[in-house]
Amino acid sequence: MAISRLARAIIVLTTVSAAIMELVDTSIVNVALSQMAGSLGVTIEDIAWVITSYAIANVIIIPMTGFLAAFFGRKNYYIGSMILFTIASWFCGTADSLGALVFWRFIQGIGGGALLSTSQAILFDAFEPEDRPIASGLFGMGIILGPTLGPTIGGYILNNSAWPLIFTVNIPIGIIATILAYFFVEKKPNEGKERKTLVIDYTGISLLAVGVGSLQYVLERGESEDWFDSRSITIFTFLATIGVIGFIWRELTTEHPVVNLRVMGNTTLALTTIFTFVVGIGLFTSVFVYPVLVQRVMGWTPLETGLSLLPATAIGVLMFPIIGKRMAMGASPVPFVVVGFLLFIVFGWWSAGMNAQAGKWDFFIPLALRAVGISMVQLPLINQAVAGLQQKDYPSGIALNNMIRQLGGAFGIAIANNYIARQFAQHKSDLVMNAVPGNPVFDERLNGAIQNSMSRTGNSISEATVIAYNQLNLAVERQAYLLTYLDTFKLISLFFIIVFPLIFFIRVKKKAPPTAAEKEAMSEAH
C-alpha cells in the first residue's frame, strides 16, 4: 500500500522519537544516582538496581518482540508498549521507595524494549525496498543520539529540578507518540489474526527469561559484588549457563520457537551479529567511561559533560542521511564498516593520549571520530541484519541484532568496570613507589603543601603534615584514575582491532533493481 509523504514523515518522527526515548532511558539515570540514593535513603550500590532492572527487562523482551508482535498484532503491540512505558515512567517518577522504583523501572524496560525492534520494523515498512538504507540511516540517528542525549538531559534536569523529572519527562513524548502511532501506523494485512494459529513456546520463554536475565544480572552486578566471591553471582552464573544453553537447544529443535534462532544460519547475519556486539561495546562503554573520566578527574559537572558530547555527536548524526543515500544507490557496506572500525580504533588511541589538563575542545576531534565511526558502522549493520533473510524472518533478525547490541554494551561496561578496578590498583601502586621521602620531587611537593597549609590555616606542623599527606594521596589517586581511564579507551579499541579482519569475509550480492511486479508483491507482503 502506498504511503503519503506526510504519513511517512510522521511515521519517521514517531518511530525515531520512540527509539530515542527508549535509549535515553538507558543512560539518563547514570548522572542522577547520587541524588536518587540520598532522596530514598539507600546506598549507591542499592540504587544501581535502577539501572540493572531496566537492562534485564530490555534483554529479556527484545528477542521476543517478533513473536509478541505476531501474537497481538504489530500495531497493537507497539501502541501497548508505548502506553506501558509511559505509565511506568509516571510511577518511577512518583516512587517513594527503592522497591517501588526498581519494580516500575523493570516494567518500563518491558515496554521500552519493544520500542527498538518494533519501531525499526515499522519504519522499514514505510519505505520501498530500495529506499530502506535511508530508513536505516534515520533509525541509526536515534541509536547514536539516545545514549548520548541521556547524560545531557539528565545533567540539565538535575541542574534545574529534581530526579523524578528524568522519568516524568517521558510522559508528554509518550502520549504524543501513541496518538500519532494510532492514527498513522497502518496495520498489516491479517495483522493479529495469527494468534489463533500461533503455538506459545512457554518453555522457550521461561529459559530465555532465566538465561538472559541471569546473564544480564551477572554482567551488571558482577564487579560491585566481587564476582565469584559472591554467592549470588555464582548462582546466577549457573542459571545463566543452564538457561542460555537450554534456550538455544529448545529454539533450534522446537517446531514453534518464540525466537527463530535458525536465522543465525545466514552467514551475513552471523557476521553482522559479531560486529554489532563489538559496536555495542564501543557505543555504550565509551559513553560510560568518558563521563566518569571528565567528572572524576577533571571536575566537570554532569551538564558540562553532556554538552561536550553534543557537537561531535551532531556531526555523526548528519552523516546518517548521507550514508543512507549512498547505500540506497547500491554502495557496498564493506568500505563503510572498514572506515568506521578504523575511526573507532583511532578514537580509542587518541583519547588515551589525553592528560589531566585537557579541556572540552581537546576532546572534540576524538569524539567526532567516534561519532562518525559509529554512523559509518551502524547503518550498514542495521541494513545487513536483514540482508539475505526472507520477509517473514525480518522481525527475528532485527530483534536479535538489537538484543546483541544491548548485550555488547552490558558486557563492555562489565569488562570496563573490572579492568578499571585492577588497573587503578596497579597504577596507584606504581605511583606510590615513587612517592616516598628522599625522592626530591616528592619532598618538594610535600614541603610545599605543608607550608601552604600552615600559612593559610595556621595549623601546627603536625596537623599540616597530615593534611599535606592527604592532599598528595588524593593527587596520586587522581593521576591513577586518569591513567586507568586512558588505558580503558585502548581496551575498547582492542575489541575493534580483534574482529577487524572478519570484515573482509562479508559477502554482498549485487542485486538488480526489483521489477514493478516484484515491488508490488513486496508491498503486499507488508
N, C-alpha and C positions, 0 to 999 in steps of 0.2 A: 504494500500500500504506500502510495506517495505521501510524503510529509511536507507540509508547507515550510517555508523558510522561518516564519515566526514560530511555529511549533517546534522546529528543530532547535532554534536559538534558545527557547525556553527549556527544552529538554537538556540541552548542554548546560545551561545555567543551573538547573535543578540538580542534575546528577553530579556535576563537578563540585557544587556547593556542599552537597551531602557527603561526598568523599572527603573534601577538605575538613568539614565539621568533624567527621569520624577520626581523621588522622590528627587534627589539632588536639583532640582529647587524649591522644596517646602521650603527648608531651607537655600539655599546658599545666598539669598539676606538678610537674617537676620543680618549678620555681616557687610553689606555694606550700611545700611540705612542712617547713618550719612553722609557718603561720597556722596551718591546719592542726599540727601537733599541739601547739600551745593553746589553741582555742578549744580543742577537745580533751586536753589534759592527758595526752599519751606521748610515747617516745617517737623519735624519728623512725626507729625500726618498726614500730607498730603501724605508723601511718603509711609506711611503704606498701602495706596491703592494699591501699587505694590504687596503686599502680598495678600491683600483681593481679588483683581480682579482675581488672579490666582486660589485662593482657590474656589471662587464662580464658575468659569468656570469648574473646576475639578468636583465638586459635582453635577453640572447640567449634564455634559456629561457622567460621569462614569456609572450611571444606564441605560443609553440609548445605551451603546456600543453593547449589544447583538442585538438590533433592527437594528442599523446602519450597523453592520457587515453583517446582513442578507440582508439588502436593497442594499448595494453597493457591497457585496461580501467581505468576511473577509480579503483576501489578499489585495484587492484594498483599503479597508478602513484603514488597518494597514499601508500600504505604504503611502497613502494620509495623514494620521495623522502625520507620521514622517516628511513628507515634510512640512506640515503646521507648525509643531513645530519648525523645523529648520529655515524656513523663518521668523517666528515670532521672533525667537531668534536673528536673524540678525537685525531686525527692533527695538527690545528692546535695543540692544547694540548701535544703532545709533540714538536713540531718543534724541531730544534736548528740550523736554518739558514734564511736568508731564502728561498732557493729552495723548500725543502720547505713552509714556511709559506704562501707565495704559491700554490703548486700546490694544497695542500689547502684553502686558502681559496676558490680557484676552484671546486673540487669541491663545497665546502659551498654556494657560491652556486648551483650547478646544482641541488642538492637543495632548497635554500631557496626558489628562485624558483618552484618548483611549488606550494609550500605556500600561497601567497597566493591564486592563482586557483582552485586545486582546493578549498581549504578553503571559499572563498566559494560555489562551486557546490554542494558537499556540504551546506553549511549551508542554502542556499536550498531544496534538495530536502527538507529535514527539516520544512519549513513549508508549509502550504497557500498557494496563490497570493495570497489576500487578506491573509495574515499575513506576506508576505515583507518589507514595510518593517520589521517587528520584527526579522527576521533581518538586514536591512541595518544596523539600529541596533546589534545585538550585534557584528556584524563590524566596524562602524565604531569601536567601542570599542577593538578591537585595533589598528586603524590609527593612532589617535591615541596610544594607550598605548605602542606599540612604540618609536618613535623617542624618546619622552620618557623611558621607563624605561632606555634604553640607557646614557646618561651616569650616571644614578643608580646602577644596578647596577655599572657599571664603576668608578665612584668608590669605592663601598663595598668592592668586591673588592680594589682597589689599596691601600686603607687597611688592609686586614686580611690580604691574601695577595699572591700574585704574578700576573703577567699570564696565565699558562696557564689559570687558573681561569675567565677570561672566556669561554673556549671549552668547557672540560670541564663547566661548569655546565649546558650544554645536554643532556648525556648522560642524566641521570635523567628530564628532561622528555620527551626524545625517545623513550625506552623506554616510558614510561607512555602517551604519546600513540599510539605504534604499537600497543600492546596493545589500547587502547580502540578504536582505529580498526578493528582486525582483528575484534573481537567485535561492534561496534555499528554500523559503517557498512555499510549494505546495498548489495549490487550491484544495478545497474540491469538490467532485462531485456535479455538478449543482450549484456551487457557484455563487451567484449573480442573478441567474435565478428566485429566489423567489420574486424579485422586482415586477414582473408582477402580482403576487397574493397577495402581502402584502397590507394591508389597513393602511394608515398612520393615527395614532391617534393624530391629531393636538391638540385636547382639552387636552389630557394627557400630551403632550409635553409642552404646554403652562402652565398648572398647575404645572408641575414639575419644569419648569424654574422659575416661580414666587415663588412657595413654598420653594424649596430647596435653590434657590438663595437668597431669603429674609432671610431664617433661617441662612445661612452662613454669611450674612452681619451682622445680629444681634449678632452672636457669635463672629465674628472677631472685630466688632467696638463698641460693647456694652459698654465695660469698658472705652474706650477712650472718648466716648460721654455721659458718666454718665448715662447709661441705660435709664430707663423710664422717666428721667428728660429731655431727648432729644425727640423732636417731631419726628425726622426721625426714631429713634429706635422704638417708639410706632407704627408708621405707618407700618414699615417693620415687626414688630411682628404680627400685624393684618394680613398683606399679607401672612406671613409665615403660620399662623394658617389656614387661608382660603385655601391657595394653597396646603398645605400638606394633610389636611383632604379631600379636593376636589380631589386631585390626587389619594389618596388611594381608595376613593369610586369609582372613574372613572375606575381605573385599575382593580378593583375587579368585576365590573359589565359589562364592555365592552367586546365584543367578540374578539376584536383585540387590546389588550393592548400594549403600547410601552414598558412597563416594566411589566413582568409577576410576579406580587406580589403573585399570588396563590402558588408559590413555597414555600412561608413562612409557608404554612400549614404543611410542612415537619418539624417534631419536631426537628430533628437533625440540620437542617439549622436554625431554630428559636433560638435554644440554642447557636449555633455557632455564630449567629449574636450578641447576648448579649456579649459573650466572646470577639468577635472581636472588639466591641465598647469599651470595657474596655481596651483591649490591645492597641487600638488606642490612648486612653487617656494616657496610660503609655509610649508608644513609643514616641509620639510627645511632650507630656508635659515634660517628663524628659529631652529630648534634648533641650527644651525651657528653663527650669529652671536652669539646670546645667551651661550652658554658661553664663547666666546672673549673677549667684552666683559668679563664679570664676573671672569674669571680673569686676563686680561692687564692690565686697567685697575684693577680693584677688589681684586684679590688673593685671590679666593675659591678654596677648594680644589675639586677635582672633585666630592667628595661634597656639599659645601655647594651647589654649582651644581645638581647633580641634585635634591637635596632641595627647593631653592627652586622647582623646576618642578612638584613633585607636588601641592601644594594646589590650584593653579589648574587643573591637568590633571584632577584629581578632579571638579571642577565640570563640565568639558566631558564627561567620561565619564558622569556622572549624567544629562546631557541626552539621550544617545542613546536610551535606552528610551522617554523621554517623546516625543521627536520621532518615533520609530518607531511608537509607538502612534497618534499624530496622523495620520501618513501612512497607516497601516493603516485608519483611519476615513475615508480619502478626501481628506485635506487636500492642496492643491496644493503641489508642491515649490517653486514660484517665490518665494513670500514667504520661505521658509526660506533660499534661496540669496541673495536680496536682503539680508536681515538679516545673514547670515553674511559676505558680502563687505564690507558696511559696518562690521561689528565688526572685521574684519581690517584694514581701512584705518585705523580709529581706533587699533587696537593699534600699527600702524607709526608713526603720527604722535605718539602718546602716548609710546611708548618713545624716540622721537627727542628728546624734551624732557628726558630724564634728565641728571644730572650725576655727577661722579666720587664724590660723597658719598652717592649713592643706596644705601639699604640693601635687604635682602632683601624686606621688606614693601612697599617703594616700587614694586617690580616686580609685586606681586601682581595689582593691578587690570588693567594691560595684558596680563599673561599670562593672566588669567582671560578677558578679552575675546577673546584669541587662541583659547583652548581652546573657548569657547562658539561662536565664529565657525566654527571648523573642524568642530565637531559639527553645526552648522546646515547646513553646505555638504556635508560628506562623505556624510551619509546620503541626501539627495536625489540626489546624483550617482551613488552606488553603485546606487541603485534605477533611476535614469534610464538607466544604462549598458545595461540590458536591456529598458527600456520600448520597446514597439513592435517588438521583434525576435521572430522565430519561435523556438519552443522549441529547435530544432536549432542556432540561432545564438547561444544564451546563452554557451557557452564562449568563442566568438570575441569577443563584446562584453565579457565580463568580463576576458579576458586582455589585450585591447587597452587597456582602461581602467586596469588595474594597471600595464602597461608605461609608459603615458603619464605616470602619476603618478611612477614612478621616474625617467623621463627628465626630467620637470619639476624634480624635486629635483636631479638632476645638473646640469642647465642652470642652475638658480638658484644653486647653490653655485659653479659655474664663473664665472658673471657676478659674483657677490659677491666672489670672490677677486680678479678683475681690477679691479673697482671699488674694492675696499679698497686695493689697491696704488697705484692712481692717486690716490685721494682722500687717502691718507696722505701721499704726496709733496707734494701741493698744500697740505694743512693745515700740514704741518711747515714748508714754505717760507714760508707766510703768518705763522706764529708766529715763525719765526727773524728775519723782517724787523723785528719789534718788540723782539727780544732782543739789543739792541746797547748798548754803553757810551754813556752820555749819556741813555738813557731812564731817568727817575727810578725807575720800578718795577723795571726790570731791575737797576739799580745797587744798589738797596736789597736785593734778593734775593741778588745776588752777594756783596755785602759781608757780609750775614748768614750766608751759607753758609761764607764764608772764616773768619769769626770763630768760628763753631761748630766747624769742623774743627780750627782751631788750639787752641781751648780743650779739646776732647775728646781729641785725639790728640797734641798737642804738635808738630804738623808745622810746618815753616817756612812763611813766607807764600807762597813759590813753589809748594811742594807742596800747600798748602791751596787755592791758586788753581786748580790743575789739577783737584783733587778737586771743587771747587765748580762748575767748568765742566761736568764730567762729570755731576754731580748735576742741574744745570739742563738739560743735554741730555736726560737721562732724563725729566725733568719735561715738557719740550717734547714728546718722543715720546709720553709717556703721554697728554698732552692731545690730540695729533694723532690718536692711535688712538681716543680717546673720541669726538672729533668725526666721525671716519671711520665708526665702527660705528653711531653715531646716524644718519648720512646713509644707511647701508645699510638701516636699518629703513624709511626713507622710500622707498628704491628698491623694497623688497619691496611696499610699499603701492601703488606706482605701477603694478605689473603688474595688481593687482586693479582699480584705477581705469580702466585702459585697456579691459579686457574687460567692465566692469560693464554698459555699455549692451546688450551681447549677451544678457543675462539675459532681457530682455523679448521676445526672439524665441523663447523656449521655448514650445512648444505642447503642452499637456497635454489629451489627450482623456479626457473623463469616461466611464467605463465602468459599465454596470450590473453588479451583483454576479453572478458566474457561477452558472448553474443547477447542480443536483445532478449532472446528466449531464455538464456541462462540467467540473465538479470531478473527476469520476471519470475522464474522458478525460485530463485534465492529470496526474492521479495515475499513470495507466498509462504516460503518456509519460515519466515519471521512473523 
